């Protein structure tokens, strides 16, 4: 009897143990699922009613779902906006989504900063709060809340573009995150990027910045541009655009380049001084280019972004006569006194510089050319400009010569400029030791006449490039050769040429 009882008790105990043991296994499985990004997004969506795909798109835009290093706010620093976690909850003087998330959820700010699941939950809480009750009925109803969360409509544009196109990424832990394609998702109206305002660079789109965040100037006429500085945003493309538009940011860069497709935004005119290098001398003489991403995550540095940036830099080097080398194209980490590390260890300088040299040397298509000779009806000069024919290096059948004198009596070339654009300007003259070594040539540009001084004792009988100038549309006096010079010898007016390339 005792043995039968013992056997029954043992069997009961085994059943109890199996039943009890099954629950921890299931709990562990559920816990593992909850610790995935999809599980965390699902929990946040269920708790606050925010669409899962919207949260997935925001995390993708913000950080590609990789937890970035903390970025405490630092005044005047374009890459320290005070944003935390995969959802970039903000804690700076102008955005307080971190604090708001803590108040709504009851989760401490420290945990919201450091724990991914809490960060996602906090973002969903803030979005639901901004959207109000009752919540939006469709994905497009969340646009206003998304723009407010991200600091501006540029952020909403990037999020909704990601929704329309769909996206996917694989995190460093191996998890694949998919943003489902949502064709009906519409970006907000682009009132922040007026189509009537053209960017300085033909491949860029103008976004602008607040007037508090840059110094007006007239470069390169008052200050030479001799460097290009490469930055990494430590955030999304849109976060940089919106930050530069904040009147309290006190930072800016000239251009911002998007990771996924190399899309180029311009925030500050090239002639003005952007506040990007944390070094006033370098700011005065450089153009700053921000690249979307994080210095510790190489997946942001796409080939599309490298190529787009290199094409822009090649254009700037040609335009401002900047040498294509690592002394003049530098990282933010190379600026004296800077405590930044961008573009960081994963930025492929060798590849990038190879692309820059390629685009700088690539053959461009000639789309317009005009030559005006002194014998043309488009030339005009006073009787003080004498006809000459003896120098065989002349362009046509003759050329004009005048004595130098401090008077306003130029030789004038009237050019037909079909559109306002960048034109390469050339001049040609016969050379002689009796000609002037300091002849002023003035070119009409969108900001007035610009002067180039040439030595007409040299380079005779060939086209001499004077530079690239942005010339205004019109059929008027576009190039002048002046007698007003400190140099000695005859001032020569023979022929000029303009060319536009694409």
C-alpha positions in Angstrom: 0.0 0.0 0.0 2.8 2.3 1.0 4.6 1.6 -2.3 1.5 2.3 -4.4 1.0 5.6 -2.5 4.6 6.6 -3.1 4.2 5.9 -6.8 1.1 7.9 -7.1 2.7 10.8 -5.2 5.7 10.7 -7.5 3.5 10.8 -10.6 1.5 13.7 -9.3 4.7 15.6 -8.4 6.0 15.0 -12.0 2.8 16.4 -13.5 3.0 19.4 -11.2 6.6 20.0 -12.1 5.9 19.7 -15.8 3.0 22.1 -15.6 5.0 24.5 -13.5 8.0 24.2 -15.8 6.0 25.0 -18.9 5.2 28.6 -17.7 8.8 29.9 -17.4 9.6 28.6 -20.9 6.6 30.4 -22.3 7.4 33.5 -20.4 10.9 33.5 -21.7 9.6 33.1 -25.3 7.2 36.0 -24.8 9.9 38.1 -23.2 12.2 37.4 -26.1 9.5 38.5 -28.6 8.9 41.6 -26.6 12.5 42.5 -26.7 12.6 42.6 -30.5 12.0 45.9 -32.3 8.7 44.6 -33.8 7.6 43.5 -30.3 8.4 46.9 -28.7 6.7 48.8 -31.5 3.7 46.6 -31.3 3.4 47.1 -27.5 3.7 50.9 -27.9 1.2 51.0 -30.7 -1.3 48.9 -28.7 -0.8 51.1 -25.6 -1.2 54.5 -27.3 -3.0 53.8 -30.6 -0.2 55.0 -32.9 0.1 53.0 -36.1 2.9 50.5 -36.0 4.1 51.4 -39.5 4.4 55.0 -38.5 6.6 54.2 -35.5 8.7 51.9 -37.7 9.2 54.7 -40.3 10.1 57.2 -37.7 12.7 54.9 -36.1 14.1 54.1 -39.6 14.5 57.8 -40.4 15.9 58.7 -37.0 18.5 56.0 -36.5 17.9 53.0 -38.9 16.8 51.4 -35.6 20.3 51.4 -34.1 20.6 53.0 -30.7 22.9 56.0 -31.1 25.4 57.3 -28.5 23.8 60.0 -26.2 23.8 63.4 -27.7 23.4 66.0 -24.9 22.5 69.5 -26.0 25.5 71.9 -26.5 24.8 75.4 -27.6 26.3 76.3 -31.0 27.1 72.7 -31.9 25.3 71.4 -35.1 25.7 67.8 -34.0 24.6 68.1 -30.4 20.9 68.8 -30.4 20.1 67.0 -27.2 18.4 63.9 -28.7 18.3 60.4 -27.3 17.5 56.8 -28.3 16.2 55.3 -31.5 13.2 57.6 -31.5 15.4 60.7 -30.8 13.4 62.1 -27.8 14.7 65.6 -27.3 15.9 67.5 -24.3 17.0 71.0 -25.3 15.9 74.6 -24.6 13.4 74.4 -27.6 12.1 70.9 -27.6 11.0 68.9 -24.6 9.7 65.6 -25.9 11.9 63.6 -23.4 10.4 65.4 -20.5 6.8 65.1 -21.9 7.3 61.4 -22.5 8.4 60.9 -18.9 5.4 62.8 -17.6 2.9 60.9 -19.7 4.3 57.4 -19.2 5.7 57.7 -15.7 9.0 56.3 -16.9 12.1 58.1 -15.7 14.0 60.3 -18.2 17.1 58.3 -17.6 15.4 55.0 -18.6 13.7 56.7 -21.6 17.2 57.8 -22.7 18.9 54.4 -22.2 16.3 51.7 -22.8 15.0 51.1 -26.3 11.6 49.7 -25.4 11.0 52.7 -23.1 12.2 55.1 -25.7 9.7 53.7 -28.3 6.9 53.7 -25.7 7.8 57.4 -24.8 7.7 58.4 -28.5 4.3 56.8 -29.0 3.0 58.6 -25.9 4.1 62.0 -27.2 2.7 61.4 -30.7 -0.7 60.4 -29.2 -0.6 63.5 -27.0 0.2 65.8 -29.9 -2.5 64.2 -32.1 -5.2 64.6 -29.4 -8.4 62.7 -28.8 -10.1 61.1 -30.6 -7.0 59.9 -32.5 -6.6 60.3 -36.3 -8.6 57.9 -38.4 -5.9 57.3 -41.0 -2.1 57.5 -41.5 -2.2 61.0 -43.0 -4.0 62.3 -40.0 -0.8 61.9 -38.0 1.2 64.3 -40.2 0.8 67.3 -37.9 1.9 65.3 -34.8 4.9 63.9 -36.7 6.0 67.3 -37.8 5.7 68.7 -34.3 7.5 65.7 -32.8 10.4 66.1 -35.2 10.8 69.8 -35.0 9.4 70.8 -38.4 7.7 69.7 -41.6 11.0 68.5 -43.2 10.9 65.7 -40.7 7.3 64.8 -41.7 8.3 64.9 -45.3 11.1 62.4 -44.8 8.9 60.1 -42.6 6.1 60.1 -45.1 8.4 59.6 -48.0 9.7 56.5 -46.2 6.1 55.3 -45.7 5.2 55.8 -49.4 8.3 54.0 -50.7 8.7 51.4 -47.9 12.1 50.5 -46.4 14.0 47.8 -44.7 17.2 47.5 -42.7 19.1 44.8 -40.7 20.4 46.0 -37.4 23.8 45.1 -35.9 22.1 42.5 -33.8 20.8 40.7 -36.9 17.2 41.7 -36.7 15.5 42.7 -40.0 13.1 45.7 -39.6 10.7 46.3 -42.4 8.7 49.5 -43.0 5.6 48.4 -45.0 5.0 50.3 -48.2 2.0 52.7 -47.8 1.2 54.3 -51.2 -1.5 56.5 -49.8 0.8 58.2 -47.3 1.2 61.9 -48.3 3.9 64.3 -47.3 2.9 67.7 -46.0 2.9 70.7 -48.3 6.5 71.9 -48.9 5.9 75.4 -47.7 9.3 75.3 -46.0 11.0 74.9 -49.3 9.7 77.7 -51.6 10.1 76.5 -55.2 10.5 80.1 -56.4 13.9 80.3 -54.5 16.7 78.6 -56.4 19.7 77.0 -54.7 23.2 78.1 -55.6 23.9 74.5 -56.8 21.7 73.2 -59.7 21.3 69.8 -58.1 20.2 71.1 -54.7 16.9 72.3 -53.4 16.6 75.4 -51.3 15.4 75.0 -47.7 16.9 78.0 -45.9 17.8 78.8 -42.3 16.9 81.3 -39.7 18.7 84.6 -39.9 20.0 84.2 -36.4 22.1 81.2 -37.4 24.6 82.6 -39.9 26.6 85.8 -40.8 25.7 87.7 -44.0 28.7 88.3 -46.2 29.6 88.7 -49.9 32.1 85.8 -50.4 34.3 85.3 -52.3 34.6 89.1 -52.9 35.1 90.1 -49.3 36.4 86.7 -48.0 38.1 84.0 -50.0 36.5 80.5 -49.9 39.4 78.0 -49.7 38.2 75.0 -47.8 35.3 72.5 -47.7 34.5 70.9 -44.3 32.8 67.5 -44.1 30.4 66.9 -41.2 28.1 64.1 -40.1 24.7 65.1 -38.6 24.5 62.6 -35.7 20.9 62.5 -36.6 18.5 62.4 -39.5 18.7 64.6 -42.6 15.5 66.3 -41.5 16.7 66.9 -38.0 19.6 69.0 -39.3 17.3 71.0 -41.7 14.8 71.8 -38.9 17.6 72.6 -36.4 19.1 75.2 -38.8 15.7 76.8 -39.1 15.3 77.1 -35.3 16.0 80.8 -34.4 17.7 79.7 -31.2 20.0 77.0 -32.6 22.9 79.4 -33.5 24.3 76.8 -35.9 24.1 76.0 -39.6 25.8 74.5 -42.6 25.6 75.3 -46.2 24.4 71.9 -47.5 22.9 68.8 -46.0 23.0 65.5 -47.9 20.6 62.6 -47.4 21.9 59.1 -46.9 19.4 57.0 -48.9 19.5 58.8 -52.2 22.1 61.6 -52.0 19.4 64.3 -52.1 21.0 67.7 -51.5 19.4 70.5 -49.4 20.9 74.0 -49.2 20.3 75.9 -46.0 22.8 78.8 -46.3 23.9 80.7 -49.4 27.5 80.1 -50.3 28.3 83.8 -50.1 27.2 83.9 -46.4 29.1 82.5 -43.5 27.5 79.4 -41.9 28.3 78.5 -38.3 29.5 74.9 -38.5 33.2 74.6 -37.7 33.3 76.1 -34.1 36.3 78.1 -35.4 35.6 81.6 -36.7 38.5 81.8 -39.1 37.6 78.4 -40.7 33.9 79.4 -40.8 34.8 82.6 -42.7 36.7 80.8 -45.5 34.9 77.5 -45.8 31.7 75.8 -47.0 30.2 73.3 -44.6 28.5 70.1 -45.8 26.5 67.9 -43.4 26.0 64.2 -44.2 23.0 62.3 -42.7 24.1 59.6 -40.3 26.1 58.7 -37.3 29.9 58.4 -37.2 29.8 54.9 -35.4 27.5 53.3 -38.0 28.9 52.8 -41.5 25.6 51.8 -43.1 24.6 55.5 -43.4 27.5 56.2 -45.7 25.9 54.9 -48.9 27.4 55.1 -52.4 24.6 57.4 -53.4 25.6 59.8 -50.7 29.3 59.6 -51.5 28.7 60.3 -55.1 26.3 63.1 -54.6 28.6 64.8 -52.1 31.6 64.3 -54.3 29.8 65.8 -57.3 28.8 68.9 -55.2 32.4 69.3 -53.9 33.9 69.0 -57.4 31.5 71.8 -58.5 32.6 74.0 -55.5 36.3 73.3 -56.2 35.9 74.4 -59.8 33.8 77.4 -58.8 36.1 78.8 -56.1 39.4 77.4 -57.4 39.9 75.2 -54.3 42.6 72.6 -54.7 41.3 69.0 -54.6 43.4 67.6 -51.8 43.1 66.7 -48.1 44.5 70.0 -47.0 41.5 71.8 -48.5 38.8 69.2 -48.2 38.8 68.3 -44.5 36.8 66.7 -41.8 35.4 68.6 -38.9 37.8 66.7 -36.7 40.7 68.5 -38.5 39.5 72.0 -37.6 41.9 73.6 -35.0 40.3 73.6 -31.6 37.4 71.3 -32.6 36.5 68.5 -30.2 34.5 66.6 -32.9 35.4 63.3 -34.5 33.2 63.5 -37.6 33.2 62.2 -40.2 34.6 59.4 -38.1 36.5 56.2 -38.7 34.0 54.7 -41.2 34.1 57.6 -43.6 36.0 56.3 -46.7 38.3 59.2 -47.6 40.1 57.3 -50.3 36.9 56.5 -52.1 35.4 59.9 -51.5 38.4 61.8 -52.9 38.6 59.5 -55.9 34.9 60.4 -56.7 35.7 64.1 -56.2 38.6 64.0 -58.7 36.5 62.0 -61.1 33.6 64.5 -61.1 36.0 67.4 -61.3 37.6 66.0 -64.4 34.5 64.6 -66.0 33.7 66.1 -69.4 30.7 68.5 -69.2 28.2 69.1 -72.0 28.6 72.5 -73.6 25.1 74.0 -74.0 25.9 77.6 -75.0 28.7 79.6 -76.4 29.1 83.2 -77.7 32.2 85.0 -79.0 32.3 88.7 -79.5 35.2 90.2 -81.5 36.1 93.9 -81.5 35.0 94.0 -85.2 31.5 92.9 -84.2 28.5 95.0 -84.0 28.3 93.9 -80.3 31.5 95.9 -79.5 31.6 99.6 -78.6 34.5 101.9 -77.7 35.4 105.5 -77.9 37.8 107.0 -80.5 40.5 106.7 -77.8 40.7 103.0 -78.7 42.8 102.8 -81.9 42.5 100.1 -84.6 45.6 97.9 -84.9 46.4 95.0 -87.2 50.2 94.5 -87.0 50.3 91.8 -84.3 49.7 88.5 -86.0 48.4 86.9 -82.7 45.1 88.9 -83.0 41.8 87.0 -83.1 40.3 88.4 -86.2 41.3 91.0 -88.7 42.2 93.7 -86.1 42.2 94.6 -82.4 41.9 97.8 -80.4 44.6 99.5 -78.2 44.3 102.5 -75.8 46.7 104.3 -73.5 46.2 103.7 -69.8 44.4 106.5 -68.0 42.4 107.0 -64.9 39.1 107.7 -66.7 35.9 105.8 -67.2 36.4 104.9 -70.9 36.1 101.1 -71.2 35.9 99.0 -74.3 32.5 97.3 -74.1 31.4 93.8 -75.2 27.6 93.3 -75.4 26.7 89.6 -74.8 23.4 87.7 -75.1 23.0 85.8 -71.9 20.1 83.4 -72.4 19.5 82.4 -68.8 20.8 83.4 -65.4 23.4 80.8 -64.7 27.1 80.0 -64.2 29.2 80.9 -67.3 32.9 80.4 -67.9 34.4 83.6 -69.3 37.4 83.9 -71.5 39.3 86.7 -73.1 41.8 86.8 -76.0 44.5 89.3 -76.9 47.8 89.4 -78.9 50.8 89.7 -76.5 53.7 92.1 -76.6 56.2 93.6 -74.2 54.8 97.0 -74.9 51.3 96.0 -73.7 49.9 96.4 -70.2 50.8 94.0 -67.4 47.8 95.0 -65.3 44.7 95.2 -67.5 41.4 95.2 -65.7 38.6 93.2 -67.2 35.1 93.6 -65.6 32.4 90.9 -65.9 28.7 91.6 -65.1 27.4 89.2 -62.5 24.2 88.9 -60.5 25.9 90.8 -57.7 27.5 93.5 -59.9 30.6 93.8 -62.0 33.6 91.7 -60.9 37.1 92.6 -61.8 39.9 90.3 -63.0 43.4 91.7 -63.7 45.4 90.1 -66.6 48.9 90.5 -67.9 48.7 91.2 -71.6 52.4 90.9 -72.1 51.9 87.1 -71.9 49.5 84.4 -73.2 48.9 86.0 -76.5 47.0 84.4 -79.3 44.9 82.0 -77.1 41.8 82.0 -75.0 42.6 82.8 -71.4 40.0 81.6 -68.8 39.1 84.4 -66.5 36.9 82.3 -64.2 33.3 81.1 -63.7 30.7 83.8 -62.9 27.0 83.8 -62.3 25.8 86.1 -65.0 22.2 87.6 -65.2 20.0 86.9 -68.2 19.9 89.8 -70.7 21.3 91.3 -73.9 23.5 94.0 -72.6 27.0 95.2 -71.9 28.4 92.2 -70.0 32.2 92.6 -70.2 34.3 95.7 -70.1 38.1 96.2 -70.5 39.2 99.3 -68.6 41.9 101.8 -69.3 42.0 102.7 -65.6 45.1 100.8 -64.4 48.3 101.4 -62.6 50.1 99.3 -65.1 52.2 100.7 -68.0 51.8 99.9 -71.7 48.9 99.7 -74.2 45.6 98.2 -73.0 44.3 95.7 -75.6 40.7 94.9 -76.5 40.4 92.0 -78.9 37.8 89.3 -78.3 35.8 87.7 -75.4 33.8 84.5 -75.1 31.3 83.0 -72.6 30.4 79.3 -72.3 27.8 77.5 -70.3 28.1 73.8 -69.4 25.7 71.3 -68.0 
